[in-house]
Amino acid sequence: MASTESIEPGKGQGNRRDNMPGMAANGRVISYNVSEDQRPGGIKVRFKIRIATGKRAKQIDARQAKVIMEVLQWQRQQHQARP
């Protein structure tokens, strides 16, 4: 079951907002609970995705691009090393 919720300052964050730099107080969170029949070993699985905007989103994009390039370079090296 997917749902969206608004992030409220101080709620669910232990009254800490410093772990959400660059996100407005009206940011959004997308939550998704995996149904029982799709859970690995029956454990409860929940995904929570925070939507970043502005400066924070640009920082995340740059970091993700760097990691993707590193993975692609590693994959190429592994492929070339095979006989």
GUNU-554934 format. One record per residue: x, y, z of N, C-alpha, C, CB in turn; residue in one letter. Coordinates in steps of 0.001 Angstrom, whole numbers, plus 500000, padded with zeros to 6 digits. Each point is the difference from the previous one (the first is absolute). Glycine has a CB too. Layout:
BEGIN
XYZXYZXYZXYZA ...
! end
This chain:
BEGIN
500837498824500000499163501176500000500880501236500000498169498764501206M 501716502078497811500799501219499928499214501163500571501210499133497981A 499498501765502674499348501193500524500992501136500007498443498621501409S 501048502595498595500870501157500137499608500736501257500309500192497503T 500665500420503147499738500745501213500842501254499976499451497900501282E 500107503128499404500794501219500127500951499841501161498150501403499033S 503018499189500853500957499998501098499653501166500904501827498929498580I 497981500807502673499736501053500954501239500203500853497532499466500019E 502910501797500152501196500252500793499871499397501391500396502101498709P 500645497155501690500020499452501350499268498696500169500168502276500755G 499024497297498278499258498743500138500747498882499317497837501243500101K 502428497674500621500674498842499436501477500230499745497859499373498986G 502655501754501404501404500297499783500718500228501320499433500988497781Q 499934498684503337500630500227501280500273501478500236501009497735499856G 498116503115499640500141501448500100501295500511499382498637499909502061N 501904499383496962501209500428499308499652500299498561501462498628501527R 498823502567498019499771500346498601501312500059499252497952501275500631R 503195498633500082501290500135499331500312498832499084500778501309501934D 498466497590498141500250498893499088499229500159498697500406498527501963N 498940502607497829499281500271498767500418501355499434498062498605500805M 503244501641498989500398501309499513499434500278498620502072499834501353P 497478501393498436499509500389498686498571499594499705502300499837499269G 497044499431501624498616499611499771499072500949500731500682497604499718M 498321502838499592499011500860500629499173499183500982499922501485497959A 499484499185503001499177499314501002498808499299499357500703501694501701A 498887498742497111498869499363499323500463498966498978498673502087500338N 502549497374499835500503498952499119499089498783500056502348500829500326G 497939498180498843499129498823499956500787498737500203498464501196498482R 500842497801502023500556498666500174499050499028499314501148500613502209V 499402498487496993499192498944499390500300498729500777500008501099497673I 498959498266502854500157498762500766499356498853499240500022501282502176S 500629497562497891499466498811499335500236498798500894500417500990497709Y 498519498314502656500093498772500773499864498818499059499055501135502049N 501902497936498011499969498811499158498944499047500553502460500265499383V 496709499189499731498931499096500439500587498710500576498460500965498248S 500794498396502625500471498803500720500512498905499077498376500539501773E 500937499216497113500399498909499108501281500295499214497601499411499821D 502896501834500226501222500355499280501176500275500935498573500938498199Q 501241498865503099501052500274500975501011498867500069498385501370501303R 502916498959498713501023498956500132499994499420501406501400501139498259P 498295497576501847499988499343501304498911500500500924502405499679499738G 496612501030499720498895500474500814500284501265500796499315497674500127G 501897502907499740500300501197500770499267501206499422502243499050500606I 497451501917500249499310501203499555500989500888499250498380499874501954K 501218500580496854500857500842499172499245501282499674501190497976499020V 499454503159501249499396501291499692501056500908499394498324499738501874R 501338500884497003500871500956499353499483501397500310500593498354498158F 500293502570502184499638501401500186500955500824499150499106499603502368K 500350501180496734500803500798499087499708501475500267499998498150498245I 501043502593502102499862501437500214500251500722498679500732499778502424R 498411501144497248500124500774498780500816501257500326497773499106499082I 503410500997500328500863501157500215499786500990498861501710498586501235A 498431502687499082499845501048498998501125501015500146497498499676499984T 502631501172499036500933501115500075501456499580500116498193501278501038G 502539499426499816501432499789500169500309498569500437500250502419500578K 498965497044500334500222498635500498499849498983498870499165500688502276R 499843499498496867499797499077498874501194500041499044497503500309500196A 503058500874499564501163500111499123501204499291500598499130502176499140K 501049497924502186501102499312500667499846498488499870500225501915501611Q 498563497611498596499740498561499899500224499518498569498335500155501888I 501188500601497126500205499638498589501477499873499667497874501164499415D 502930499790501050501441499972499717500652498788500650500025502506499845A 499597497189501377500571498851500712499604498692499313499933501298502165R 498814498603497417499550498795499307500720499830498665497766500218501113Q 502419500867498146500697499919498713501428499505500197498576501867499099A 502093498604501939501367499570500281500052498500500304500526502300500873K 498556497235499944499974498578500356499670499140498784499308500603502336V 499767499843496842499656499248498786501216499884499091497615500794500155I 503144500282499690501216499957499172501020499019500579499608502390499307M 500551497598502014500931499070500633499590498554499750500493501715501753E 498225498005498341499502498633499758500230499604498546498261500289501805V 501452500621497270500206499690498580501477499763499685497982501373499439L 502899499427501159501429499805499800500451498656500573500339502490500071Q 499169497162501106500343498711500621499522498853499118499854501032502300W 498927499077497198499437498949499156500833499837498731497700500481500913Q 502723500611498500500818499947498781501348499316500291498882502119499144R 501730498217501991501276499376500375499821498498500203500746502150501083Q 498165497445499543499752498586500237499789499264498675498992500551502244Q 500297500090496848499723499391498697501286499851499181497684500992500042H 503185500007500008501250499961499241500998499021500601499618502365499334Q 500295497367501961500948499102500672499718498534499711500249501700501784A 498571497983497711499649498609499687500694499546498736497789500295501114R 502685498430498867500685499471498800499029499725498871501729498993501467P 
! end
